[in-house]
């Protein structure tokens, strides 16, 4: 930053924030170029349906988020614009996809093994007559 030219059109205090913002915009631009270099059909053919849904949701959320920022830069309150409802709708679908993914990752319960484990782990008192039967067998020897 020492070699960069300082512009007097904005306060010096926000120069670092603006530099970070410019770098972020550059990263977004590179990511978009990468995504646009491959046709959507080629990309989606390589993915399973759940991954396709994730790509579509992230793309829609990203575009709407960028529109949100555009509205803010134009002096329009995005909280009062329909884009807010659209972002919320996409977020709901993203949560649904996350739930499905979590269910797939969750381990399956083997009920038989679980019941045997619990049954063997519980303490059971021995019946009183069982100890007498064991003692009778030992005294005969």
N, CA, C and O atoms as a GROMACS GRO file, in nm:
protein
  564
    1UNK      N    1   0.081  -0.120   0.000
    1UNK     CA    2   0.000   0.000   0.000
    1UNK      C    3   0.085   0.126   0.000
    1UNK      O    4   0.037   0.233  -0.036
    2UNK      N    5   0.209   0.113   0.040
    2UNK     CA    6   0.295   0.230   0.047
    2UNK      C    7   0.320   0.287  -0.092
    2UNK      O    8   0.335   0.407  -0.108
    3UNK      N    9   0.323   0.198  -0.193
    3UNK     CA   10   0.348   0.242  -0.329
    3UNK      C   11   0.223   0.292  -0.399
    3UNK      O   12   0.231   0.353  -0.506
    4UNK      N   13   0.105   0.268  -0.339
    4UNK     CA   14  -0.020   0.310  -0.403
    4UNK      C   15  -0.038   0.460  -0.388
    4UNK      O   16   0.006   0.521  -0.290
    5UNK      N   17  -0.104   0.516  -0.485
    5UNK     CA   18  -0.132   0.659  -0.482
    5UNK      C   19  -0.258   0.684  -0.400
    5UNK      O   20  -0.360   0.620  -0.424
    6UNK      N   21  -0.252   0.775  -0.306
    6UNK     CA   22  -0.367   0.807  -0.222
    6UNK      C   23  -0.456   0.904  -0.297
    6UNK      O   24  -0.407   1.002  -0.354
    7UNK      N   25  -0.583   0.879  -0.298
    7UNK     CA   26  -0.680   0.965  -0.365
    7UNK      C   27  -0.744   1.055  -0.260
    7UNK      O   28  -0.779   1.008  -0.152
    8UNK      N   29  -0.759   1.181  -0.291
    8UNK     CA   30  -0.817   1.276  -0.196
    8UNK      C   31  -0.968   1.288  -0.210
    8UNK      O   32  -1.029   1.375  -0.148
    9UNK      N   33  -1.030   1.200  -0.292
    9UNK     CA   34  -1.176   1.204  -0.309
    9UNK      C   35  -1.249   1.136  -0.193
    9UNK      O   36  -1.371   1.148  -0.183
   10UNK      N   37  -1.179   1.068  -0.109
   10UNK     CA   38  -1.241   1.001   0.005
   10UNK      C   39  -1.150   1.015   0.126
   10UNK      O   40  -1.030   1.041   0.112
   11UNK      N   41  -1.206   0.998   0.246
   11UNK     CA   42  -1.125   1.011   0.368
   11UNK      C   43  -1.015   0.905   0.374
   11UNK      O   44  -1.035   0.791   0.332
   12UNK      N   45  -0.901   0.944   0.425
   12UNK     CA   46  -0.786   0.855   0.437
   12UNK      C   47  -0.818   0.735   0.525
   12UNK      O   48  -0.763   0.626   0.503
   13UNK      N   49  -0.904   0.751   0.624
   13UNK     CA   50  -0.936   0.645   0.719
   13UNK      C   51  -0.996   0.521   0.651
   13UNK      O   52  -0.980   0.410   0.700
   14UNK      N   53  -1.064   0.540   0.539
   14UNK     CA   54  -1.130   0.426   0.475
   14UNK      C   55  -1.048   0.366   0.362
   14UNK      O   56  -1.095   0.276   0.292
   15UNK      N   57  -0.927   0.414   0.342
   15UNK     CA   58  -0.844   0.363   0.233
   15UNK      C   59  -0.822   0.212   0.244
   15UNK      O   60  -0.831   0.141   0.145
   16UNK      N   61  -0.792   0.164   0.364
   16UNK     CA   62  -0.768   0.021   0.382
   16UNK      C   63  -0.894  -0.060   0.352
   16UNK      O   64  -0.886  -0.167   0.290
   17UNK      N   65  -1.009  -0.010   0.395
   17UNK     CA   66  -1.135  -0.079   0.366
   17UNK      C   67  -1.162  -0.083   0.216
   17UNK      O   68  -1.206  -0.186   0.163
   18UNK      N   69  -1.134   0.026   0.148
   18UNK     CA   70  -1.156   0.031   0.004
   18UNK      C   71  -1.060  -0.063  -0.070
   18UNK      O   72  -1.098  -0.125  -0.168
   19UNK      N   73  -0.938  -0.073  -0.023
   19UNK     CA   74  -0.841  -0.164  -0.084
   19UNK      C   75  -0.887  -0.309  -0.066
   19UNK      O   76  -0.879  -0.389  -0.159
   20UNK      N   77  -0.934  -0.342   0.053
   20UNK     CA   78  -0.985  -0.476   0.079
   20UNK      C   79  -1.106  -0.506  -0.008
   20UNK      O   80  -1.120  -0.616  -0.061
   21UNK      N   81  -1.193  -0.406  -0.021
   21UNK     CA   82  -1.312  -0.422  -0.105
   21UNK      C   83  -1.272  -0.444  -0.250
   21UNK      O   84  -1.329  -0.530  -0.318
   22UNK      N   85  -1.174  -0.369  -0.298
   22UNK     CA   86  -1.128  -0.384  -0.436
   22UNK      C   87  -1.070  -0.523  -0.457
   22UNK      O   88  -1.094  -0.585  -0.561
   23UNK      N   89  -0.993  -0.573  -0.362
   23UNK     CA   90  -0.938  -0.708  -0.372
   23UNK      C   91  -1.048  -0.813  -0.374
   23UNK      O   92  -1.040  -0.911  -0.447
   24UNK      N   93  -1.152  -0.792  -0.293
   24UNK     CA   94  -1.264  -0.886  -0.289
   24UNK      C   95  -1.339  -0.886  -0.421
   24UNK      O   96  -1.378  -0.992  -0.471
   25UNK      N   97  -1.359  -0.769  -0.478
   25UNK     CA   98  -1.427  -0.760  -0.607
   25UNK      C   99  -1.344  -0.832  -0.713
   25UNK      O  100  -1.400  -0.900  -0.800
   26UNK      N  101  -1.212  -0.818  -0.706
   26UNK     CA  102  -1.125  -0.889  -0.800
   26UNK      C  103  -1.138  -1.040  -0.785
   26UNK      O  104  -1.138  -1.112  -0.885
   27UNK      N  105  -1.148  -1.088  -0.661
   27UNK     CA  106  -1.163  -1.232  -0.636
   27UNK      C  107  -1.297  -1.282  -0.690
   27UNK      O  108  -1.304  -1.390  -0.749
   28UNK      N  109  -1.402  -1.203  -0.671
   28UNK     CA  110  -1.534  -1.240  -0.723
   28UNK      C  111  -1.529  -1.244  -0.876
   28UNK      O  112  -1.584  -1.335  -0.938
   29UNK      N  113  -1.464  -1.146  -0.936
   29UNK     CA  114  -1.452  -1.140  -1.081
   29UNK      C  115  -1.380  -1.263  -1.134
   29UNK      O  116  -1.422  -1.321  -1.234
   30UNK      N  117  -1.272  -1.304  -1.069
   30UNK     CA  118  -1.198  -1.423  -1.111
   30UNK      C  119  -1.284  -1.549  -1.098
   30UNK      O  120  -1.282  -1.635  -1.185
   31UNK      N  121  -1.359  -1.558  -0.989
   31UNK     CA  122  -1.446  -1.673  -0.968
   31UNK      C  123  -1.554  -1.679  -1.075
   31UNK      O  124  -1.585  -1.786  -1.127
   32UNK      N  125  -1.612  -1.564  -1.108
   32UNK     CA  126  -1.714  -1.560  -1.212
   32UNK      C  127  -1.657  -1.599  -1.347
   32UNK      O  128  -1.722  -1.670  -1.423
   33UNK      N  129  -1.537  -1.553  -1.377
   33UNK     CA  130  -1.474  -1.590  -1.504
   33UNK      C  131  -1.452  -1.741  -1.510
   33UNK      O  132  -1.472  -1.803  -1.615
   34UNK      N  133  -1.411  -1.798  -1.399
   34UNK     CA  134  -1.390  -1.943  -1.394
   34UNK      C  135  -1.521  -2.018  -1.416
   34UNK      O  136  -1.527  -2.114  -1.492
   35UNK      N  137  -1.626  -1.973  -1.348
   35UNK     CA  138  -1.756  -2.039  -1.362
   35UNK      C  139  -1.813  -2.021  -1.502
   35UNK      O  140  -1.879  -2.111  -1.554
   36UNK      N  141  -1.790  -1.906  -1.563
   36UNK     CA  142  -1.845  -1.879  -1.695
   36UNK      C  143  -1.764  -1.950  -1.805
   36UNK      O  144  -1.814  -1.964  -1.917
   37UNK      N  145  -1.642  -1.993  -1.775
   37UNK     CA  146  -1.560  -2.059  -1.877
   37UNK      C  147  -1.610  -2.200  -1.908
   37UNK      O  148  -1.586  -2.253  -2.016
   38UNK      N  149  -1.680  -2.260  -1.813
   38UNK     CA  150  -1.735  -2.394  -1.832
   38UNK      C  151  -1.885  -2.380  -1.852
   38UNK      O  152  -1.952  -2.307  -1.778
   39UNK      N  153  -1.938  -2.450  -1.952
   39UNK     CA  154  -2.083  -2.440  -1.974
   39UNK      C  155  -2.155  -2.501  -1.855
   39UNK      O  156  -2.106  -2.594  -1.791
   40UNK      N  157  -2.271  -2.449  -1.828
   40UNK     CA  158  -2.350  -2.494  -1.714
   40UNK      C  159  -2.384  -2.642  -1.727
   40UNK      O  160  -2.379  -2.717  -1.630
   41UNK      N  161  -2.419  -2.684  -1.849
   41UNK     CA  162  -2.454  -2.825  -1.870
   41UNK      C  163  -2.337  -2.917  -1.842
   41UNK      O  164  -2.355  -3.024  -1.783
   42UNK      N  165  -2.215  -2.877  -1.883
   42UNK     CA  166  -2.097  -2.958  -1.855
   42UNK      C  167  -2.075  -2.970  -1.705
   42UNK      O  168  -2.044  -3.077  -1.653
   43UNK      N  169  -2.091  -2.859  -1.636
   43UNK     CA  170  -2.070  -2.857  -1.492
   43UNK      C  171  -2.172  -2.947  -1.422
   43UNK      O  172  -2.135  -3.026  -1.336
   44UNK      N  173  -2.298  -2.934  -1.459
   44UNK     CA  174  -2.404  -3.009  -1.390
   44UNK      C  175  -2.402  -3.158  -1.423
   44UNK      O  176  -2.446  -3.239  -1.343
   45UNK      N  177  -2.350  -3.195  -1.541
   45UNK     CA  178  -2.343  -3.337  -1.576
   45UNK      C  179  -2.249  -3.413  -1.484
   45UNK      O  180  -2.268  -3.533  -1.461
   46UNK      N  181  -2.150  -3.345  -1.432
   46UNK     CA  182  -2.051  -3.410  -1.346
   46UNK      C  183  -2.100  -3.424  -1.202
   46UNK      O  184  -2.035  -3.491  -1.122
   47UNK      N  185  -2.213  -3.361  -1.168
   47UNK     CA  186  -2.259  -3.357  -1.030
   47UNK      C  187  -2.384  -3.441  -1.010
   47UNK      O  188  -2.462  -3.461  -1.103
   48UNK      N  189  -2.402  -3.491  -0.887
   48UNK     CA  190  -2.526  -3.561  -0.854
   48UNK      C  191  -2.635  -3.456  -0.828
   48UNK      O  192  -2.604  -3.338  -0.814
   49UNK      N  193  -2.761  -3.496  -0.822
   49UNK     CA  194  -2.870  -3.399  -0.807
   49UNK      C  195  -2.858  -3.307  -0.686
   49UNK      O  196  -2.892  -3.189  -0.694
   50UNK      N  197  -2.810  -3.359  -0.574
   50UNK     CA  198  -2.796  -3.277  -0.455
   50UNK      C  199  -2.689  -3.169  -0.476
   50UNK      O  200  -2.707  -3.054  -0.437
   51UNK      N  201  -2.580  -3.206  -0.539
   51UNK     CA  202  -2.474  -3.109  -0.569
   51UNK      C  203  -2.523  -3.007  -0.671
   51UNK      O  204  -2.486  -2.890  -0.663
   52UNK      N  205  -2.604  -3.050  -0.767
   52UNK     CA  206  -2.662  -2.957  -0.865
   52UNK      C  207  -2.748  -2.853  -0.795
   52UNK      O  208  -2.743  -2.734  -0.827
   53UNK      N  209  -2.827  -2.899  -0.699
   53UNK     CA  210  -2.913  -2.807  -0.624
   53UNK      C  211  -2.828  -2.707  -0.547
   53UNK      O  212  -2.862  -2.588  -0.539
   54UNK      N  213  -2.718  -2.754  -0.489
   54UNK     CA  214  -2.629  -2.663  -0.415
   54UNK      C  215  -2.571  -2.557  -0.507
   54UNK      O  216  -2.566  -2.440  -0.471
   55UNK      N  217  -2.526  -2.597  -0.626
   55UNK     CA  218  -2.470  -2.501  -0.722
   55UNK      C  219  -2.574  -2.398  -0.762
   55UNK      O  220  -2.546  -2.279  -0.766
   56UNK      N  221  -2.694  -2.444  -0.791
   56UNK     CA  222  -2.801  -2.352  -0.830
   56UNK      C  223  -2.834  -2.255  -0.717
   56UNK      O  224  -2.852  -2.135  -0.742
   57UNK      N  225  -2.843  -2.305  -0.596
   57UNK     CA  226  -2.877  -2.218  -0.482
   57UNK      C  227  -2.767  -2.116  -0.454
   57UNK      O  228  -2.795  -1.999  -0.427
   58UNK      N  229  -2.643  -2.161  -0.459
   58UNK     CA  230  -2.532  -2.067  -0.434
   58UNK      C  231  -2.528  -1.961  -0.543
   58UNK      O  232  -2.503  -1.844  -0.515
   59UNK      N  233  -2.552  -2.001  -0.667
   59UNK     CA  234  -2.552  -1.904  -0.777
   59UNK      C  235  -2.664  -1.801  -0.758
   59UNK      O  236  -2.641  -1.681  -0.773
   60UNK      N  237  -2.782  -1.849  -0.727
   60UNK     CA  238  -2.895  -1.758  -0.708
   60UNK      C  239  -2.871  -1.666  -0.589
   60UNK      O  240  -2.900  -1.546  -0.596
   61UNK      N  241  -2.819  -1.721  -0.481
   61UNK     CA  242  -2.793  -1.639  -0.362
   61UNK      C  243  -2.686  -1.534  -0.391
   61UNK      O  244  -2.697  -1.419  -0.347
   62UNK      N  245  -2.583  -1.573  -0.463
   62UNK     CA  246  -2.476  -1.479  -0.497
   62UNK      C  247  -2.527  -1.365  -0.583
   62UNK      O  248  -2.496  -1.249  -0.557
   63UNK      N  249  -2.604  -1.398  -0.685
   63UNK     CA  250  -2.657  -1.292  -0.773
   63UNK      C  251  -2.749  -1.197  -0.698
   63UNK      O  252  -2.743  -1.076  -0.717
   64UNK      N  253  -2.833  -1.252  -0.613
   64UNK     CA  254  -2.923  -1.166  -0.536
   64UNK      C  255  -2.847  -1.082  -0.434
   64UNK      O  256  -2.884  -0.968  -0.407
   65UNK      N  257  -2.741  -1.139  -0.377
   65UNK     CA  258  -2.659  -1.063  -0.283
   65UNK      C  259  -2.589  -0.948  -0.354
   65UNK      O  260  -2.577  -0.837  -0.301
   66UNK      N  261  -2.542  -0.974  -0.475
   66UNK     CA  262  -2.478  -0.868  -0.552
   66UNK      C  263  -2.579  -0.758  -0.589
   66UNK      O  264  -2.545  -0.640  -0.589
   67UNK      N  265  -2.701  -0.799  -0.619
   67UNK     CA  266  -2.805  -0.700  -0.648
   67UNK      C  267  -2.836  -0.618  -0.523
   67UNK      O  268  -2.862  -0.498  -0.532
   68UNK      N  269  -2.834  -0.683  -0.406
   68UNK     CA  270  -2.854  -0.614  -0.279
   68UNK      C  271  -2.749  -0.503  -0.263
   68UNK      O  272  -2.782  -0.390  -0.227
   69UNK      N  273  -2.622  -0.539  -0.291
   69UNK     CA  274  -2.514  -0.441  -0.280
   69UNK      C  275  -2.534  -0.329  -0.382
   69UNK      O  276  -2.512  -0.212  -0.351
   70UNK      N  277  -2.576  -0.364  -0.503
   70UNK     CA  278  -2.601  -0.263  -0.605
   70UNK      C  279  -2.708  -0.165  -0.559
   70UNK      O  280  -2.693  -0.044  -0.573
   71UNK      N  281  -2.817  -0.218  -0.503
   71UNK     CA  282  -2.924  -0.130  -0.454
   71UNK      C  283  -2.871  -0.035  -0.346
   71UNK      O  284  -2.903   0.083  -0.344
   72UNK      N  285  -2.789  -0.091  -0.257
   72UNK     CA  286  -2.733  -0.008  -0.150
   72UNK      C  287  -2.644   0.102  -0.207
   72UNK      O  288  -2.645   0.215  -0.156
   73UNK      N  289  -2.569   0.072  -0.311
   73UNK     CA  290  -2.481   0.174  -0.371
   73UNK      C  291  -2.561   0.281  -0.445
   73UNK      O  292  -2.512   0.391  -0.467
   74UNK      N  293  -2.683   0.248  -0.482
   74UNK     CA  294  -2.768   0.344  -0.553
   74UNK      C  295  -2.855   0.425  -0.457
   74UNK      O  296  -2.937   0.507  -0.499
   75UNK      N  297  -2.837   0.401  -0.328
   75UNK     CA  298  -2.914   0.475  -0.228
   75UNK      C  299  -3.052   0.419  -0.201
   75UNK      O  300  -3.134   0.484  -0.136
   76UNK      N  301  -3.078   0.300  -0.251
   76UNK     CA  302  -3.208   0.235  -0.229
   76UNK      C  303  -3.193   0.140  -0.111
   76UNK      O  304  -3.096   0.064  -0.104
   77UNK      N  305  -3.288   0.144  -0.020
   77UNK     CA  306  -3.284   0.056   0.097
   77UNK      C  307  -3.322  -0.085   0.053
   77UNK      O  308  -3.439  -0.110   0.022
   78UNK      N  309  -3.227  -0.178   0.049
   78UNK     CA  310  -3.260  -0.314   0.003
   78UNK      C  311  -3.351  -0.390   0.098
   78UNK      O  312  -3.414  -0.488   0.058
   79UNK      N  313  -3.360  -0.345   0.223
   79UNK     CA  314  -3.449  -0.413   0.319
   79UNK      C  315  -3.595  -0.393   0.284
   79UNK      O  316  -3.681  -0.471   0.327
   80UNK      N  317  -3.624  -0.290   0.206
   80UNK     CA  318  -3.762  -0.262   0.166
   80UNK      C  319  -3.788  -0.307   0.022
   80UNK      O  320  -3.895  -0.281  -0.032
   81UNK      N  321  -3.693  -0.374  -0.039
   81UNK     CA  322  -3.703  -0.419  -0.178
   81UNK      C  323  -3.737  -0.568  -0.180
   81UNK      O  324  -3.701  -0.640  -0.087
   82UNK      N  325  -3.806  -0.617  -0.283
   82UNK     CA  326  -3.839  -0.760  -0.291
   82UNK      C  327  -3.718  -0.853  -0.291
   82UNK      O  328  -3.733  -0.973  -0.268
   83UNK      N  329  -3.600  -0.801  -0.315
   83UNK     CA  330  -3.481  -0.886  -0.313
   83UNK      C  331  -3.460  -0.947  -0.174
   83UNK      O  332  -3.401  -1.055  -0.161
   84UNK      N  333  -3.506  -0.880  -0.071
   84UNK     CA  334  -3.493  -0.933   0.065
   84UNK      C  335  -3.573  -1.062   0.080
   84UNK      O  336  -3.524  -1.159   0.137
   85UNK      N  337  -3.696  -1.063   0.028
   85UNK     CA  338  -3.778  -1.185   0.035
   85UNK      C  339  -3.716  -1.297  -0.049
   85UNK      O  340  -3.721  -1.414  -0.011
   86UNK      N  341  -3.658  -1.260  -0.162
   86UNK     CA  342  -3.594  -1.360  -0.248
   86UNK      C  343  -3.474  -1.423  -0.178
   86UNK      O  344  -3.455  -1.545  -0.184
   87UNK      N  345  -3.394  -1.342  -0.112
   87UNK     CA  346  -3.280  -1.395  -0.038
   87UNK      C  347  -3.326  -1.487   0.075
   87UNK      O  348  -3.265  -1.591   0.099
   88UNK      N  349  -3.433  -1.449   0.142
   88UNK     CA  350  -3.487  -1.532   0.250
   88UNK      C  351  -3.540  -1.665   0.195
   88UNK      O  352  -3.520  -1.770   0.256
   89UNK      N  353  -3.606  -1.660   0.081
   89UNK     CA  354  -3.658  -1.782   0.017
   89UNK      C  355  -3.543  -1.877  -0.019
   89UNK      O  356  -3.552  -1.997   0.005
   90UNK      N  357  -3.437  -1.822  -0.076
   90UNK     CA  358  -3.322  -1.903  -0.112
   90UNK      C  359  -3.257  -1.962   0.012
   90UNK      O  360  -3.214  -2.077   0.012
   91UNK      N  361  -3.250  -1.883   0.118
   91UNK     CA  362  -3.191  -1.930   0.244
   91UNK      C  363  -3.270  -2.048   0.300
   91UNK      O  364  -3.211  -2.142   0.353
   92UNK      N  365  -3.403  -2.045   0.288
   92UNK     CA  366  -3.486  -2.156   0.335
   92UNK      C  367  -3.452  -2.283   0.257
   92UNK      O  368  -3.439  -2.390   0.315
   93UNK      N  369  -3.438  -2.271   0.125
   93UNK     CA  370  -3.404  -2.387   0.043
   93UNK      C  371  -3.263  -2.437   0.074
   93UNK      O  372  -3.238  -2.557   0.072
   94UNK      N  373  -3.171  -2.346   0.102
   94UNK     CA  374  -3.036  -2.387   0.140
   94UNK      C  375  -3.039  -2.468   0.269
   94UNK      O  376  -2.966  -2.566   0.284
   95UNK      N  377  -3.123  -2.427   0.363
   95UNK     CA  378  -3.136  -2.502   0.489
   95UNK      C  379  -3.196  -2.640   0.464
   95UNK      O  380  -3.156  -2.737   0.529
   96UNK      N  381  -3.291  -2.650   0.370
   96UNK     CA  382  -3.348  -2.781   0.338
   96UNK      C  383  -3.242  -2.874   0.279
   96UNK      O  384  -3.235  -2.991   0.316
   97UNK      N  385  -3.160  -2.821   0.190
   97UNK     CA  386  -3.054  -2.902   0.130
   97UNK      C  387  -2.955  -2.944   0.239
   97UNK      O  388  -2.905  -3.057   0.237
   98UNK      N  389  -2.926  -2.856   0.332
   98UNK     CA  390  -2.834  -2.888   0.441
   98UNK      C  391  -2.892  -3.000   0.528
   98UNK      O  392  -2.818  -3.089   0.571
   99UNK      N  393  -3.022  -2.995   0.555
   99UNK     CA  394  -3.086  -3.101   0.634
   99UNK      C  395  -3.075  -3.235   0.562
   99UNK      O  396  -3.047  -3.337   0.625
  100UNK      N  397  -3.098  -3.234   0.432
  100UNK     CA  398  -3.088  -3.358   0.354
  100UNK      C  399  -2.946  -3.412   0.359
  100UNK      O  400  -2.925  -3.532   0.376
  101UNK      N  401  -2.849  -3.324   0.344
  101UNK     CA  402  -2.708  -3.364   0.349
  101UNK      C  403  -2.674  -3.421   0.485
  101UNK      O  404  -2.605  -3.522   0.495
  102UNK      N  405  -2.722  -3.356   0.592
  102UNK     CA  406  -2.695  -3.404   0.727
  102UNK      C  407  -2.758  -3.541   0.751
  102UNK      O  408  -2.699  -3.626   0.818
  103UNK      N  409  -2.878  -3.563   0.697
  103UNK     CA  410  -2.944  -3.692   0.714
  103UNK      C  411  -2.865  -3.802   0.643
  103UNK      O  412  -2.856  -3.914   0.692
  104UNK      N  413  -2.808  -3.769   0.526
  104UNK     CA  414  -2.729  -3.869   0.454
  104UNK      C  415  -2.602  -3.904   0.530
  104UNK      O  416  -2.557  -4.019   0.528
  105UNK      N  417  -2.544  -3.805   0.598
  105UNK     CA  418  -2.420  -3.828   0.672
  105UNK      C  419  -2.444  -3.900   0.804
  105UNK      O  420  -2.353  -3.965   0.856
  106UNK      N  421  -2.564  -3.890   0.857
  106UNK     CA  422  -2.594  -3.949   0.988
  106UNK      C  423  -2.583  -4.101   0.980
  106UNK      O  424  -2.621  -4.162   0.879
  107UNK      N  425  -2.533  -4.159   1.084
  107UNK     CA  426  -2.520  -4.304   1.089
  107UNK      C  427  -2.655  -4.372   1.103
  107UNK      O  428  -2.749  -4.316   1.160
  108UNK      N  429  -2.664  -4.492   1.049
  108UNK     CA  430  -2.787  -4.569   1.059
  108UNK      C  431  -2.784  -4.648   1.189
  108UNK      O  432  -2.680  -4.699   1.230
  109UNK      N  433  -2.899  -4.659   1.254
  109UNK     CA  434  -2.910  -4.728   1.381
  109UNK      C  435  -2.946  -4.874   1.357
  109UNK      O  436  -3.047  -4.904   1.293
  110UNK      N  437  -2.864  -4.963   1.406
  110UNK     CA  438  -2.894  -5.106   1.402
  110UNK      C  439  -2.968  -5.136   1.533
  110UNK      O  440  -2.906  -5.148   1.639
  111UNK      N  441  -3.098  -5.148   1.523
  111UNK     CA  442  -3.181  -5.162   1.644
  111UNK      C  443  -3.147  -5.289   1.721
  111UNK      O  444  -3.146  -5.288   1.844
  112UNK      N  445  -3.121  -5.397   1.651
  112UNK     CA  446  -3.089  -5.522   1.719
  112UNK      C  447  -2.961  -5.509   1.801
  112UNK      O  448  -2.955  -5.551   1.916
  113UNK      N  449  -2.859  -5.452   1.738
  113UNK     CA  450  -2.731  -5.435   1.809
  113UNK      C  451  -2.747  -5.339   1.925
  113UNK      O  452  -2.690  -5.361   2.032
  114UNK      N  453  -2.824  -5.233   1.906
  114UNK     CA  454  -2.844  -5.136   2.013
  114UNK      C  455  -2.918  -5.198   2.131
  114UNK      O  456  -2.882  -5.173   2.246
  115UNK      N  457  -3.019  -5.279   2.104
  115UNK     CA  458  -3.093  -5.341   2.215
  115UNK      C  459  -3.006  -5.442   2.288
  115UNK      O  460  -3.014  -5.452   2.411
  116UNK      N  461  -2.922  -5.519   2.215
  116UNK     CA  462  -2.831  -5.613   2.282
  116UNK      C  463  -2.730  -5.538   2.367
  116UNK      O  464  -2.700  -5.580   2.479
  117UNK      N  465  -2.679  -5.428   2.316
  117UNK     CA  466  -2.582  -5.348   2.391
  117UNK      C  467  -2.642  -5.296   2.520
  117UNK      O  468  -2.581  -5.304   2.626
  118UNK      N  469  -2.763  -5.240   2.511
  118UNK     CA  470  -2.829  -5.185   2.629
  118UNK      C  471  -2.863  -5.296   2.728
  118UNK      O  472  -2.844  -5.280   2.848
  119UNK      N  473  -2.912  -5.409   2.676
  119UNK     CA  474  -2.950  -5.520   2.763
  119UNK      C  475  -2.829  -5.572   2.840
  119UNK      O  476  -2.840  -5.599   2.960
  120UNK      N  477  -2.716  -5.586   2.774
  120UNK     CA  478  -2.596  -5.637   2.839
  120UNK      C  479  -2.530  -5.532   2.930
  120UNK      O  480  -2.457  -5.567   3.022
  121UNK      N  481  -2.555  -5.407   2.903
  121UNK     CA  482  -2.494  -5.302   2.984
  121UNK      C  483  -2.571  -5.279   3.114
  121UNK      O  484  -2.515  -5.226   3.210
  122UNK      N  485  -2.697  -5.318   3.119
  122UNK     CA  486  -2.777  -5.297   3.240
  122UNK      C  487  -2.745  -5.405   3.344
  122UNK      O  488  -2.724  -5.522   3.309
  123UNK      N  489  -2.741  -5.366   3.467
  123UNK     CA  490  -2.716  -5.458   3.577
  123UNK      C  491  -2.844  -5.528   3.613
  123UNK      O  492  -2.949  -5.465   3.628
  124UNK      N  493  -2.837  -5.660   3.628
  124UNK     CA  494  -2.953  -5.738   3.669
  124UNK      C  495  -2.916  -5.817   3.793
  124UNK      O  496  -2.818  -5.891   3.793
  125UNK      N  497  -2.994  -5.801   3.900
  125UNK     CA  498  -2.964  -5.878   4.022
  125UNK      C  499  -2.989  -6.027   3.997
  125UNK      O  500  -3.082  -6.065   3.926
  126UNK      N  501  -2.905  -6.110   4.057
  126UNK     CA  502  -2.923  -6.255   4.043
  126UNK      C  503  -3.036  -6.300   4.135
  126UNK      O  504  -3.050  -6.249   4.247
  127UNK      N  505  -3.115  -6.393   4.090
  127UNK     CA  506  -3.220  -6.445   4.179
  127UNK      C  507  -3.158  -6.518   4.298
  127UNK      O  508  -3.050  -6.575   4.286
  128UNK      N  509  -3.228  -6.517   4.415
  128UNK     CA  510  -3.176  -6.577   4.538
  128UNK      C  511  -3.155  -6.727   4.525
  128UNK      O  512  -3.056  -6.780   4.575
  129UNK      N  513  -3.246  -6.796   4.459
  129UNK     CA  514  -3.232  -6.940   4.448
  129UNK      C  515  -3.121  -6.980   4.351
  129UNK      O  516  -3.075  -7.094   4.357
  130UNK      N  517  -3.077  -6.893   4.265
  130UNK     CA  518  -2.968  -6.924   4.172
  130UNK      C  519  -2.837  -6.940   4.248
  130UNK      O  520  -2.754  -7.024   4.210
  131UNK      N  521  -2.816  -6.862   4.353
  131UNK     CA  522  -2.692  -6.874   4.431
  131UNK      C  523  -2.692  -7.004   4.512
  131UNK      O  524  -2.587  -7.064   4.532
  132UNK      N  525  -2.810  -7.050   4.559
  132UNK     CA  526  -2.819  -7.176   4.633
  132UNK      C  527  -2.789  -7.293   4.542
  132UNK      O  528  -2.723  -7.389   4.583
  133UNK      N  529  -2.836  -7.287   4.418
  133UNK     CA  530  -2.812  -7.395   4.324
  133UNK      C  531  -2.664  -7.403   4.293
  133UNK      O  532  -2.608  -7.512   4.283
  134UNK      N  533  -2.599  -7.290   4.280
  134UNK     CA  534  -2.455  -7.288   4.252
  134UNK      C  535  -2.378  -7.344   4.370
  134UNK      O  536  -2.280  -7.416   4.350
  135UNK      N  537  -2.418  -7.313   4.494
  135UNK     CA  538  -2.349  -7.362   4.614
  135UNK      C  539  -2.367  -7.512   4.630
  135UNK      O  540  -2.274  -7.581   4.672
  136UNK      N  541  -2.485  -7.567   4.598
  136UNK     CA  542  -2.510  -7.710   4.609
  136UNK      C  543  -2.418  -7.788   4.515
  136UNK      O  544  -2.368  -7.894   4.551
  137UNK      N  545  -2.398  -7.734   4.397
  137UNK     CA  546  -2.310  -7.802   4.302
  137UNK      C  547  -2.168  -7.805   4.350
  137UNK      O  548  -2.098  -7.902   4.321
  138UNK      N  549  -2.121  -7.704   4.422
  138UNK     CA  550  -1.984  -7.699   4.470
  138UNK      C  551  -1.964  -7.792   4.591
  138UNK      O  552  -1.857  -7.850   4.606
  139UNK      N  553  -2.066  -7.807   4.676
  139UNK     CA  554  -2.050  -7.888   4.797
  139UNK      C  555  -2.049  -8.038   4.766
  139UNK      O  556  -1.995  -8.115   4.845
  140UNK      N  557  -2.105  -8.080   4.658
  140UNK     CA  558  -2.109  -8.221   4.623
  140UNK      C  559  -1.973  -8.271   4.578
  140UNK      O  560  -1.944  -8.390   4.589
  141UNK      N  561  -1.888  -8.182   4.528
  141UNK     CA  562  -1.755  -8.225   4.483
  141UNK      C  563  -1.668  -8.248   4.594
  141UNK      O  564  -1.552  -8.285   4.575
   0.00000   0.00000   0.00000
